[in-house]
């Protein structure tokens, strides 16, 4: 695809962006902002975006991404409850922390399992029904997002690493499916994820310092 063709597709895609896609994008951006500052509104606002994207992804034959957003919806409810949970001293049970080496291994195995499962399912769908499906890219975006959302609920710093990979994979994936505004959305999320990572690293270190003091 030439530069002129990319620009043409971008302009046409922006013109064809629906109201639903606009709502999903802005709700998604707001949700990531709330997650960065550890605000509980990350979940109710995020639910607006994920529910809309289940519909949009299915419509665009991005079934891996549709499954991701269904998973987001379920995990948002789980994370919402977990983030609000307190102990007997009224302290929040879940705090921002770094993953241990064992937890890193668990994350890699978790991601690998979902990548293989989603890739296999999408390869079958591509052969049997939907030739426009892109199995490897959709599976990469989906499996890393599954991992990131799981870790976000646990307030693990490393969740942002997985979000960064998800965003990098999703930018071209949605662009070629003509969801141009969503592609721009993932570019914005990529930048926000970098800042989110830096913010949570700072919070985790401060928490460690206060605990050791």
Number of C-alpha atoms within 10 A of each C-alpha: 5 7 8 9 10 13 11 11 17 20 13 13 19 15 11 14 15 12 9 13 19 15 13 23 26 16 21 23 20 17 22 21 19 18 20 19 13 18 13 16 16 23 25 15 20 24 24 18 26 24 16 18 24 21 14 19 20 14 11 16 18 25 25 27 27 24 19 25 24 18 18 25 21 13 19 23 14 14 24 16 13 16 20 12 13 12 9 7 6 8 11 13 13 17 15 20 19 18 16 10 9 8 13 13 12 13 21 12 13 16 22 16 12 18 24 15 13 23 21 15 15 23 18 15 18 16 11 9 11 15 12 13 21 20 21 18 17 25 29 25 25 29 27 28 26 26 25 26 22 21 20 22 20 18 24 24 24 20 27 28 16 23 27 25 18 26 23 17 20 24 23 18 21 22 18 13 17 19 25 25 23 24 24 19 21 26 18 15 24 21 12 19 25 14 15 26 20 14 15 24 19 14 18 18 14 14 15 14 10 9 8 7 6
